[in-house]
Amino acid sequence: MTESDELIVAIRAKAPGETVVLRVRTGEQERDVRVVLDEATSE
């Protein structure tokens, strides 16, 4: 994904508690990061 809107749509299609893998690119390097989704809380 190259646009932040694409990421938002993809994340909203998942449920809290699901694990997603994000591939992060910094310059020429890439790495995979596992993220467990949580519910948003309002404060």
mmCIF file of the N, C-alpha and C atoms, coordinates in Angstrom:
data_MODEL
# 
_entry.id   MODEL 
# 
loop_
_atom_site.group_PDB 
_atom_site.id 
_atom_site.type_symbol 
_atom_site.label_atom_id 
_atom_site.label_alt_id 
_atom_site.label_comp_id 
_atom_site.label_asym_id 
_atom_site.label_entity_id 
_atom_site.label_seq_id 
_atom_site.pdbx_PDB_ins_code 
_atom_site.Cartn_x 
_atom_site.Cartn_y 
_atom_site.Cartn_z 
_atom_site.occupancy 
_atom_site.B_iso_or_equiv 
_atom_site.pdbx_formal_charge 
_atom_site.auth_seq_id 
_atom_site.auth_comp_id 
_atom_site.auth_asym_id 
_atom_site.auth_atom_id 
_atom_site.pdbx_PDB_model_num 
ATOM 1   N N  . MET A 1 1  ? 0.849   -1.166  0.000  1.00 0.00 ? 1  MET A N  1 
ATOM 2   C CA . MET A 1 1  ? 0.000   0.000   0.000  1.00 0.00 ? 1  MET A CA 1 
ATOM 3   C C  . MET A 1 1  ? 0.893   1.226   0.000  1.00 0.00 ? 1  MET A C  1 
ATOM 4   N N  . THR A 1 2  ? 0.467   2.189   -0.700 1.00 0.00 ? 2  THR A N  1 
ATOM 5   C CA . THR A 1 2  ? 1.257   3.414   -0.726 1.00 0.00 ? 2  THR A CA 1 
ATOM 6   C C  . THR A 1 2  ? 0.479   4.608   -0.182 1.00 0.00 ? 2  THR A C  1 
ATOM 7   N N  . GLU A 1 3  ? -0.806  4.461   -0.019 1.00 0.00 ? 3  GLU A N  1 
ATOM 8   C CA . GLU A 1 3  ? -1.642  5.549   0.486  1.00 0.00 ? 3  GLU A CA 1 
ATOM 9   C C  . GLU A 1 3  ? -2.184  5.194   1.865  1.00 0.00 ? 3  GLU A C  1 
ATOM 10  N N  . SER A 1 4  ? -2.232  6.167   2.751  1.00 0.00 ? 4  SER A N  1 
ATOM 11  C CA . SER A 1 4  ? -2.729  5.905   4.107  1.00 0.00 ? 4  SER A CA 1 
ATOM 12  C C  . SER A 1 4  ? -4.198  5.490   4.096  1.00 0.00 ? 4  SER A C  1 
ATOM 13  N N  . ASP A 1 5  ? -4.985  5.996   3.146  1.00 0.00 ? 5  ASP A N  1 
ATOM 14  C CA . ASP A 1 5  ? -6.399  5.616   3.061  1.00 0.00 ? 5  ASP A CA 1 
ATOM 15  C C  . ASP A 1 5  ? -6.555  4.125   2.794  1.00 0.00 ? 5  ASP A C  1 
ATOM 16  N N  . GLU A 1 6  ? -5.659  3.545   1.991  1.00 0.00 ? 6  GLU A N  1 
ATOM 17  C CA . GLU A 1 6  ? -5.715  2.113   1.708  1.00 0.00 ? 6  GLU A CA 1 
ATOM 18  C C  . GLU A 1 6  ? -5.494  1.308   2.983  1.00 0.00 ? 6  GLU A C  1 
ATOM 19  N N  . LEU A 1 7  ? -4.579  1.745   3.816  1.00 0.00 ? 7  LEU A N  1 
ATOM 20  C CA . LEU A 1 7  ? -4.303  1.060   5.080  1.00 0.00 ? 7  LEU A CA 1 
ATOM 21  C C  . LEU A 1 7  ? -5.515  1.129   5.998  1.00 0.00 ? 7  LEU A C  1 
ATOM 22  N N  . ILE A 1 8  ? -6.136  2.284   6.082  1.00 0.00 ? 8  ILE A N  1 
ATOM 23  C CA . ILE A 1 8  ? -7.311  2.456   6.940  1.00 0.00 ? 8  ILE A CA 1 
ATOM 24  C C  . ILE A 1 8  ? -8.426  1.514   6.512  1.00 0.00 ? 8  ILE A C  1 
ATOM 25  N N  . VAL A 1 9  ? -8.686  1.422   5.226  1.00 0.00 ? 9  VAL A N  1 
ATOM 26  C CA . VAL A 1 9  ? -9.741  0.546   4.715  1.00 0.00 ? 9  VAL A CA 1 
ATOM 27  C C  . VAL A 1 9  ? -9.409  -0.914  5.027  1.00 0.00 ? 9  VAL A C  1 
ATOM 28  N N  . ALA A 1 10 ? -8.161  -1.318  4.823  1.00 0.00 ? 10 ALA A N  1 
ATOM 29  C CA . ALA A 1 10 ? -7.755  -2.701  5.078  1.00 0.00 ? 10 ALA A CA 1 
ATOM 30  C C  . ALA A 1 10 ? -7.889  -3.054  6.555  1.00 0.00 ? 10 ALA A C  1 
ATOM 31  N N  . ILE A 1 11 ? -7.498  -2.140  7.443  1.00 0.00 ? 11 ILE A N  1 
ATOM 32  C CA . ILE A 1 11 ? -7.578  -2.392  8.889  1.00 0.00 ? 11 ILE A CA 1 
ATOM 33  C C  . ILE A 1 11 ? -9.031  -2.452  9.344  1.00 0.00 ? 11 ILE A C  1 
ATOM 34  N N  . ARG A 1 12 ? -9.874  -1.596  8.812  1.00 0.00 ? 12 ARG A N  1 
ATOM 35  C CA . ARG A 1 12 ? -11.285 -1.593  9.224  1.00 0.00 ? 12 ARG A CA 1 
ATOM 36  C C  . ARG A 1 12 ? -12.014 -2.854  8.789  1.00 0.00 ? 12 ARG A C  1 
ATOM 37  N N  . ALA A 1 13 ? -11.464 -3.576  7.813  1.00 0.00 ? 13 ALA A N  1 
ATOM 38  C CA . ALA A 1 13 ? -12.080 -4.818  7.353  1.00 0.00 ? 13 ALA A CA 1 
ATOM 39  C C  . ALA A 1 13 ? -11.763 -5.978  8.298  1.00 0.00 ? 13 ALA A C  1 
ATOM 40  N N  . LYS A 1 14 ? -10.899 -5.742  9.278  1.00 0.00 ? 14 LYS A N  1 
ATOM 41  C CA . LYS A 1 14 ? -10.501 -6.768  10.244 1.00 0.00 ? 14 LYS A CA 1 
ATOM 42  C C  . LYS A 1 14 ? -11.233 -6.553  11.557 1.00 0.00 ? 14 LYS A C  1 
ATOM 43  N N  . ALA A 1 15 ? -11.192 -7.572  12.412 1.00 0.00 ? 15 ALA A N  1 
ATOM 44  C CA . ALA A 1 15 ? -11.865 -7.499  13.715 1.00 0.00 ? 15 ALA A CA 1 
ATOM 45  C C  . ALA A 1 15 ? -10.836 -7.339  14.828 1.00 0.00 ? 15 ALA A C  1 
ATOM 46  N N  . PRO A 1 16 ? -11.244 -6.709  15.950 1.00 0.00 ? 16 PRO A N  1 
ATOM 47  C CA . PRO A 1 16 ? -10.341 -6.632  17.099 1.00 0.00 ? 16 PRO A CA 1 
ATOM 48  C C  . PRO A 1 16 ? -9.883  -8.026  17.507 1.00 0.00 ? 16 PRO A C  1 
ATOM 49  N N  . GLY A 1 17 ? -8.621  -8.134  17.838 1.00 0.00 ? 17 GLY A N  1 
ATOM 50  C CA . GLY A 1 17 ? -8.056  -9.422  18.231 1.00 0.00 ? 17 GLY A CA 1 
ATOM 51  C C  . GLY A 1 17 ? -7.345  -10.126 17.086 1.00 0.00 ? 17 GLY A C  1 
ATOM 52  N N  . GLU A 1 18 ? -7.629  -9.728  15.852 1.00 0.00 ? 18 GLU A N  1 
ATOM 53  C CA . GLU A 1 18 ? -6.949  -10.342 14.710 1.00 0.00 ? 18 GLU A CA 1 
ATOM 54  C C  . GLU A 1 18 ? -5.509  -9.841  14.630 1.00 0.00 ? 18 GLU A C  1 
ATOM 55  N N  . THR A 1 19 ? -4.650  -10.700 14.105 1.00 0.00 ? 19 THR A N  1 
ATOM 56  C CA . THR A 1 19 ? -3.258  -10.329 13.889 1.00 0.00 ? 19 THR A CA 1 
ATOM 57  C C  . THR A 1 19 ? -3.058  -10.040 12.408 1.00 0.00 ? 19 THR A C  1 
ATOM 58  N N  . VAL A 1 20 ? -2.424  -8.936  12.120 1.00 0.00 ? 20 VAL A N  1 
ATOM 59  C CA . VAL A 1 20 ? -2.089  -8.592  10.739 1.00 0.00 ? 20 VAL A CA 1 
ATOM 60  C C  . VAL A 1 20 ? -0.583  -8.425  10.644 1.00 0.00 ? 20 VAL A C  1 
ATOM 61  N N  . VAL A 1 21 ? -0.054  -8.630  9.469  1.00 0.00 ? 21 VAL A N  1 
ATOM 62  C CA . VAL A 1 21 ? 1.373   -8.441  9.237  1.00 0.00 ? 21 VAL A CA 1 
ATOM 63  C C  . VAL A 1 21 ? 1.536   -7.242  8.311  1.00 0.00 ? 21 VAL A C  1 
ATOM 64  N N  . LEU A 1 22 ? 2.273   -6.266  8.784  1.00 0.00 ? 22 LEU A N  1 
ATOM 65  C CA . LEU A 1 22 ? 2.563   -5.081  7.984  1.00 0.00 ? 22 LEU A CA 1 
ATOM 66  C C  . LEU A 1 22 ? 3.999   -5.168  7.492  1.00 0.00 ? 22 LEU A C  1 
ATOM 67  N N  . ARG A 1 23 ? 4.213   -4.958  6.215  1.00 0.00 ? 23 ARG A N  1 
ATOM 68  C CA . ARG A 1 23 ? 5.572   -4.904  5.672  1.00 0.00 ? 23 ARG A CA 1 
ATOM 69  C C  . ARG A 1 23 ? 5.959   -3.429  5.625  1.00 0.00 ? 23 ARG A C  1 
ATOM 70  N N  . VAL A 1 24 ? 6.992   -3.100  6.370  1.00 0.00 ? 24 VAL A N  1 
ATOM 71  C CA . VAL A 1 24 ? 7.442   -1.712  6.506  1.00 0.00 ? 24 VAL A CA 1 
ATOM 72  C C  . VAL A 1 24 ? 8.714   -1.528  5.695  1.00 0.00 ? 24 VAL A C  1 
ATOM 73  N N  . ARG A 1 25 ? 8.730   -0.515  4.872  1.00 0.00 ? 25 ARG A N  1 
ATOM 74  C CA . ARG A 1 25 ? 9.909   -0.229  4.068  1.00 0.00 ? 25 ARG A CA 1 
ATOM 75  C C  . ARG A 1 25 ? 10.534  1.077   4.543  1.00 0.00 ? 25 ARG A C  1 
ATOM 76  N N  . THR A 1 26 ? 11.817  1.011   4.814  1.00 0.00 ? 26 THR A N  1 
ATOM 77  C CA . THR A 1 26 ? 12.588  2.197   5.184  1.00 0.00 ? 26 THR A CA 1 
ATOM 78  C C  . THR A 1 26 ? 13.760  2.273   4.203  1.00 0.00 ? 26 THR A C  1 
ATOM 79  N N  . GLY A 1 27 ? 13.657  3.206   3.286  1.00 0.00 ? 27 GLY A N  1 
ATOM 80  C CA . GLY A 1 27 ? 14.700  3.282   2.269  1.00 0.00 ? 27 GLY A CA 1 
ATOM 81  C C  . GLY A 1 27 ? 14.688  2.016   1.433  1.00 0.00 ? 27 GLY A C  1 
ATOM 82  N N  . GLU A 1 28 ? 15.798  1.294   1.433  1.00 0.00 ? 28 GLU A N  1 
ATOM 83  C CA . GLU A 1 28 ? 15.930  0.060   0.660  1.00 0.00 ? 28 GLU A CA 1 
ATOM 84  C C  . GLU A 1 28 ? 15.586  -1.179  1.482  1.00 0.00 ? 28 GLU A C  1 
ATOM 85  N N  . GLN A 1 29 ? 15.415  -1.027  2.784  1.00 0.00 ? 29 GLN A N  1 
ATOM 86  C CA . GLN A 1 29 ? 15.180  -2.179  3.660  1.00 0.00 ? 29 GLN A CA 1 
ATOM 87  C C  . GLN A 1 29 ? 13.691  -2.395  3.896  1.00 0.00 ? 29 GLN A C  1 
ATOM 88  N N  . GLU A 1 30 ? 13.307  -3.684  3.994  1.00 0.00 ? 30 GLU A N  1 
ATOM 89  C CA . GLU A 1 30 ? 11.933  -4.052  4.328  1.00 0.00 ? 30 GLU A CA 1 
ATOM 90  C C  . GLU A 1 30 ? 11.951  -5.013  5.498  1.00 0.00 ? 30 GLU A C  1 
ATOM 91  N N  . ARG A 1 31 ? 10.918  -4.929  6.331  1.00 0.00 ? 31 ARG A N  1 
ATOM 92  C CA . ARG A 1 31 ? 10.759  -5.898  7.413  1.00 0.00 ? 31 ARG A CA 1 
ATOM 93  C C  . ARG A 1 31 ? 9.273   -6.075  7.677  1.00 0.00 ? 31 ARG A C  1 
ATOM 94  N N  . ASP A 1 32 ? 8.921   -7.252  8.174  1.00 0.00 ? 32 ASP A N  1 
ATOM 95  C CA . ASP A 1 32 ? 7.536   -7.551  8.509  1.00 0.00 ? 32 ASP A CA 1 
ATOM 96  C C  . ASP A 1 32 ? 7.318   -7.324  9.999  1.00 0.00 ? 32 ASP A C  1 
ATOM 97  N N  . VAL A 1 33 ? 6.205   -6.684  10.325 1.00 0.00 ? 33 VAL A N  1 
ATOM 98  C CA . VAL A 1 33 ? 5.856   -6.390  11.710 1.00 0.00 ? 33 VAL A CA 1 
ATOM 99  C C  . VAL A 1 33 ? 4.469   -6.968  11.971 1.00 0.00 ? 33 VAL A C  1 
ATOM 100 N N  . ARG A 1 34 ? 4.356   -7.843  12.976 1.00 0.00 ? 34 ARG A N  1 
ATOM 101 C CA . ARG A 1 34 ? 3.060   -8.417  13.356 1.00 0.00 ? 34 ARG A CA 1 
ATOM 102 C C  . ARG A 1 34 ? 2.382   -7.471  14.353 1.00 0.00 ? 34 ARG A C  1 
ATOM 103 N N  . VAL A 1 35 ? 1.103   -7.198  14.093 1.00 0.00 ? 35 VAL A N  1 
ATOM 104 C CA . VAL A 1 35 ? 0.337   -6.280  14.930 1.00 0.00 ? 35 VAL A CA 1 
ATOM 105 C C  . VAL A 1 35 ? -0.970  -6.958  15.303 1.00 0.00 ? 35 VAL A C  1 
ATOM 106 N N  . VAL A 1 36 ? -1.327  -6.950  16.585 1.00 0.00 ? 36 VAL A N  1 
ATOM 107 C CA . VAL A 1 36 ? -2.622  -7.453  17.045 1.00 0.00 ? 36 VAL A CA 1 
ATOM 108 C C  . VAL A 1 36 ? -3.542  -6.252  17.187 1.00 0.00 ? 36 VAL A C  1 
ATOM 109 N N  . LEU A 1 37 ? -4.663  -6.303  16.504 1.00 0.00 ? 37 LEU A N  1 
ATOM 110 C CA . LEU A 1 37 ? -5.604  -5.175  16.518 1.00 0.00 ? 37 LEU A CA 1 
ATOM 111 C C  . LEU A 1 37 ? -6.389  -5.132  17.822 1.00 0.00 ? 37 LEU A C  1 
ATOM 112 N N  . ASP A 1 38 ? -6.666  -3.932  18.279 1.00 0.00 ? 38 ASP A N  1 
ATOM 113 C CA . ASP A 1 38 ? -7.425  -3.700  19.492 1.00 0.00 ? 38 ASP A CA 1 
ATOM 114 C C  . ASP A 1 38 ? -8.564  -2.758  19.160 1.00 0.00 ? 38 ASP A C  1 
ATOM 115 N N  . GLU A 1 39 ? -9.507  -2.641  20.052 1.00 0.00 ? 39 GLU A N  1 
ATOM 116 C CA . GLU A 1 39 ? -10.610 -1.702  19.853 1.00 0.00 ? 39 GLU A CA 1 
ATOM 117 C C  . GLU A 1 39 ? -10.166 -0.302  20.236 1.00 0.00 ? 39 GLU A C  1 
ATOM 118 N N  . ALA A 1 40 ? -10.706 0.674   19.525 1.00 0.00 ? 40 ALA A N  1 
ATOM 119 C CA . ALA A 1 40 ? -10.451 2.065   19.862 1.00 0.00 ? 40 ALA A CA 1 
ATOM 120 C C  . ALA A 1 40 ? -11.255 2.415   21.112 1.00 0.00 ? 40 ALA A C  1 
ATOM 121 N N  . THR A 1 41 ? -10.661 3.168   21.990 1.00 0.00 ? 41 THR A N  1 
ATOM 122 C CA . THR A 1 41 ? -11.373 3.644   23.181 1.00 0.00 ? 41 THR A CA 1 
ATOM 123 C C  . THR A 1 41 ? -11.501 5.152   23.108 1.00 0.00 ? 41 THR A C  1 
ATOM 124 N N  . SER A 1 42 ? -12.624 5.662   23.543 1.00 0.00 ? 42 SER A N  1 
ATOM 125 C CA . SER A 1 42 ? -12.809 7.112   23.566 1.00 0.00 ? 42 SER A CA 1 
ATOM 126 C C  . SER A 1 42 ? -12.558 7.618   24.972 1.00 0.00 ? 42 SER A C  1 
ATOM 127 N N  . GLU A 1 43 ? -11.816 8.678   25.033 1.00 0.00 ? 43 GLU A N  1 
ATOM 128 C CA . GLU A 1 43 ? -11.509 9.251   26.352 1.00 0.00 ? 43 GLU A CA 1 
ATOM 129 C C  . GLU A 1 43 ? -12.053 10.645  26.465 1.00 0.00 ? 43 GLU A C  1 
# 
